[in-house]
């Protein structure tokens, strides 16, 4: 018996737009992703990013975006 290479039915993450969180007063007019926020915070305290960190930051940026303006 062979395994089928079909998908398990999980939804494709790229089809969904990112969640936008409005934080007036904390964020400038530029949008910033959650992954970039975490990357900045960890590099500020001295943690050097690795390849896995870059992939996680990209995935988090696709999920959540912080913005200072309505939209």
Secondary structure as UniProt FT lines:
FT   HELIX           13..15
FT   STRAND          19..22
FT   TURN            25..26
FT   STRAND          32..33
FT   HELIX           34..44
FT   TURN            45..46
FT   HELIX           51..63
FT   STRAND          64..67
//
